[in-house]
Amino acid sequence: MFAATPLNRRSDRNQSVAKAVFGLMTVVLVIPVLLIIGTLVVKGAPAISWEFLFTAPRNNMTAGGIFPALVGTIWLVVVALLASVPVGVAAALYLSEYAPDNLLTRAINLAIVNLAGVPSIVHALFGFGAFVLFFNMGQSILAASLTLAVMTLPVVIVATRESLQAVPHAFREACWNMGATRWQTIRKVVLPNSISGILTGVILEVSRTSGETAPIMFTGATAFLAFLPESVFDQTMAMSYHLYYIATQATADVPEELTYGVALVLIAIVLMMNAVSIAFRVYLRGLKKW
């Protein structure tokens, strides 16, 4: 019924061009990821077996499996999460719900941003000096996990703050008008409606802590252990450090499929942890009423 004007045609053309450009950029981002995963699968899949997953390395890392490194990685990730998530969520709650906008809070926000940009090797030196030497924890799972927790705190804080601020302010006002205290409002309304966003920070932390090498190399990881850690005060093997060691430091020739197999398992661990967290986040988002 209506003829398109030159402005309409120009707008449609610009929209089509923008869509094509953004689609091309997305493809450019996805292709390297697919190539990396494809290379790992092709070259690493022949090494995957029950023996590879559930036995210890032997023959100077040229044979055997990765079970101690697999268990050690789970130790490091779980302890780092237990240390960083409560602190990060509490800090975000204070900054978002309680703290006034003054010089102190602006300084804290600046510190969080700066902490996020510190290289991992600097965190490694900090963890070695603070946890290994000053607090006398020695090279242990606890020292390594606390170093990883400090390194990933900004991720948890920023993700939690964004999620808290996304909850409509009208929800808070409705609770206050009903006589609820600020903490009751946060506990019963704000946090349940922001948990999916908090999980985003947890997902990012899991991905980063699983793949970091420098911080754990100085604070708790070792190239080889013949036994599994029994407590957080023991040293441990870790997948990322094990991969680094057999790829660059091993004195004997390590089969190529073994190196790619370790990398493939490490990627698979990260993807599985992320998949579980994402599925839980989607479920929680489905419960929202707004």
C-alpha positions in Angstrom: 0.0 0.0 0.0 2.9 2.3 0.6 5.8 2.9 -1.7 9.3 2.9 -0.2 10.9 6.3 -0.1 14.6 6.9 -0.9 15.2 7.2 2.8 13.6 3.8 3.5 15.6 2.2 0.8 18.9 3.7 2.0 18.1 2.6 5.6 17.4 -0.9 4.4 20.6 -1.0 2.4 22.6 0.3 5.4 21.0 -2.3 7.6 21.8 -5.1 5.2 25.4 -3.9 4.9 25.8 -3.7 8.7 24.3 -7.1 9.2 26.7 -8.6 6.6 29.7 -6.9 8.2 28.8 -8.1 11.7 28.1 -11.6 10.5 31.5 -11.7 8.8 33.2 -10.5 12.0 31.4 -13.3 13.9 32.6 -15.9 11.4 36.1 -14.5 11.6 36.0 -15.0 15.4 34.5 -18.5 15.2 36.8 -20.0 12.6 40.0 -19.9 14.6 38.2 -21.5 17.6 36.9 -24.3 15.3 40.3 -24.8 13.8 42.0 -25.0 17.2 39.4 -27.5 18.5 39.5 -29.5 15.3 43.3 -29.7 15.4 43.2 -30.9 19.0 40.6 -33.5 18.3 42.4 -34.8 15.2 45.9 -35.0 16.8 44.9 -35.7 20.4 42.0 -38.1 20.1 44.3 -41.1 19.4 45.8 -40.6 22.9 42.5 -40.6 24.8 41.8 -43.9 26.6 40.9 -45.1 30.1 44.6 -45.7 30.8 45.4 -42.1 29.7 42.7 -40.7 32.0 43.2 -42.8 35.0 46.9 -43.6 35.4 49.9 -41.5 36.3 52.7 -40.4 33.9 55.7 -42.7 33.6 58.9 -43.0 31.7 59.9 -39.3 32.1 56.4 -38.2 31.0 56.6 -40.0 27.7 54.0 -42.6 28.5 51.2 -43.2 31.0 48.3 -40.9 31.8 47.2 -37.6 33.4 45.2 -38.7 36.4 47.2 -36.8 39.1 47.1 -33.6 37.0 43.4 -34.0 36.4 42.7 -34.4 40.1 45.0 -31.5 40.9 43.2 -29.2 38.5 39.9 -30.0 40.1 41.4 -29.2 43.5 42.8 -25.9 42.4 39.6 -24.8 40.7 37.3 -25.8 43.5 39.4 -24.2 46.3 39.8 -21.0 44.2 36.1 -20.8 43.7 35.4 -21.3 47.4 37.9 -18.5 48.2 36.9 -15.9 45.6 33.2 -16.2 45.0 32.0 -15.4 48.5 34.5 -12.5 48.8 33.7 -11.2 45.3 29.9 -11.4 45.8 30.1 -9.7 49.2 32.3 -6.9 47.7 29.9 -6.4 44.8 27.0 -6.3 47.2 28.6 -3.6 49.3 29.6 -1.5 46.3 26.3 -1.8 44.6 23.8 -1.7 47.5 25.5 0.0 50.5 28.5 2.1 49.6 27.9 5.8 48.9 29.5 7.4 45.8 32.6 9.0 47.4 36.3 9.1 47.0 36.8 5.8 48.8 34.4 3.8 46.6 35.9 5.4 43.5 39.3 4.4 44.6 38.1 0.8 45.2 36.5 0.7 41.8 39.8 1.9 40.3 41.7 -0.7 42.2 39.4 -3.4 40.8 39.9 -2.3 37.3 43.7 -2.1 37.8 43.7 -5.6 39.4 42.0 -7.0 36.3 44.8 -5.7 34.1 47.7 -7.1 36.2 49.6 -9.8 34.2 49.4 -13.3 35.6 53.2 -13.5 36.2 52.9 -10.6 38.6 50.1 -12.4 40.4 52.5 -15.4 40.6 55.2 -13.3 42.3 52.6 -11.8 44.6 51.3 -15.2 45.6 54.8 -16.5 46.2 55.7 -13.6 48.4 52.4 -13.3 50.2 51.0 -16.8 50.6 54.1 -19.1 50.3 56.6 -17.0 52.3 54.8 -14.4 54.4 51.8 -16.6 55.5 54.1 -19.6 55.6 51.8 -21.8 53.6 54.6 -23.3 51.5 54.1 -24.4 48.0 50.7 -26.0 48.3 47.2 -26.2 46.8 46.0 -23.5 49.2 48.7 -21.0 48.2 48.1 -21.6 44.5 44.3 -21.4 44.8 44.4 -18.2 46.8 46.7 -16.7 44.2 44.2 -17.7 41.5 41.4 -16.3 43.6 43.0 -12.9 43.9 43.7 -12.9 40.2 40.1 -13.7 39.3 38.3 -11.5 42.0 37.7 -8.6 39.5 35.8 -10.9 37.2 33.5 -12.0 39.9 33.0 -8.5 41.3 32.3 -6.9 38.0 29.9 -9.6 36.8 28.0 -9.6 40.1 27.7 -5.8 40.2 26.3 -5.7 36.7 23.8 -8.4 37.6 22.7 -6.6 40.8 22.3 -3.3 39.0 20.2 -5.0 36.3 17.5 -5.8 38.9 14.9 -3.1 38.5 15.0 -0.5 41.4 11.2 -0.7 41.6 11.6 -4.2 43.1 13.7 -2.7 46.0 11.2 0.1 46.5 8.3 -2.3 46.7 10.0 -4.3 49.4 10.9 -1.2 51.4 7.4 0.0 51.2 6.3 -3.3 52.7 8.6 -2.7 55.7 11.4 -5.0 54.6 15.0 -4.0 55.7 17.7 -3.5 53.1 19.3 -6.9 53.9 15.9 -8.7 53.7 15.4 -7.0 50.3 18.8 -8.1 49.1 18.5 -11.6 50.3 14.9 -12.3 49.2 14.6 -10.3 46.0 17.8 -8.9 44.6 20.1 -11.9 44.9 17.6 -14.5 43.6 17.0 -12.3 40.5 20.7 -11.7 39.9 22.1 -15.2 40.4 22.2 -16.0 36.7 24.5 -13.0 36.2 26.7 -14.0 39.1 27.1 -17.4 37.5 28.5 -15.6 34.4 31.4 -14.4 36.6 31.8 -17.9 38.0 32.0 -19.4 34.4 34.7 -16.9 33.4 36.6 -17.7 36.6 36.5 -21.4 36.0 37.8 -20.9 32.4 40.7 -18.7 33.6 41.8 -20.7 36.7 41.8 -24.0 34.7 44.2 -22.7 32.1 46.6 -20.5 34.1 50.2 -21.7 34.4 52.4 -19.0 35.8 50.6 -18.4 39.2 50.5 -22.1 40.1 54.0 -22.8 38.9 55.4 -20.5 41.6 53.0 -21.4 44.4 51.8 -25.0 44.4 52.1 -27.0 41.1 54.9 -29.4 40.5 56.0 -31.3 37.4 55.5 -34.8 38.8 54.0 -36.4 41.8 53.6 -40.1 42.3 50.7 -39.7 44.7 47.4 -37.7 44.8 47.1 -34.7 47.2 45.3 -35.5 50.4 44.8 -31.9 51.7 45.1 -28.3 50.6 48.6 -28.2 52.1 50.0 -30.6 49.6 51.6 -29.8 46.3 49.8 -31.1 43.2 50.2 -31.6 39.5 47.9 -29.5 37.3 46.8 -29.9 33.7 48.1 -26.5 32.5 51.5 -26.9 34.1 51.8 -30.6 32.9 51.0 -29.5 29.4 53.6 -26.7 29.6 56.2 -29.1 31.0 55.9 -31.9 28.5 55.7 -29.4 25.6 58.8 -27.4 26.5 60.7 -28.8 29.5 60.7 -32.6 29.2 64.1 -34.0 28.7 62.9 -37.0 26.7 61.0 -36.9 23.4 57.3 -36.8 24.2 54.9 -38.3 21.6 53.0 -35.6 19.8 49.6 -37.3 20.4 50.3 -37.3 24.1 50.8 -33.5 24.2 47.7 -32.8 22.1 45.8 -35.3 24.2 46.6 -33.3 27.4 45.5 -30.1 25.7 42.3 -31.8 24.4 41.4 -33.0 27.9 42.1 -29.6 29.4 39.8 -27.9 26.8 37.1 -30.6 27.4 37.2 -29.9 31.2 36.7 -26.2 30.7 33.9 -26.8 28.2 32.1 -29.2 30.5 32.3 -27.0 33.5 31.1 -24.1 31.4 28.3 -26.1 29.9 27.0 -27.1 33.4 27.2 -23.5 34.6 25.5 -22.2 31.5 22.7 -24.8 31.7 22.1 -23.9 35.3 22.1 -20.2 34.4 19.5 -20.7 31.7 17.3 -22.7 34.1 17.5 -19.9 36.6 16.7 -17.2 33.9 13.6 -19.2 33.0 12.3 -18.8 36.5 12.4 -15.0 36.3 9.0 -13.3 36.2 10.3 -10.1 34.5 
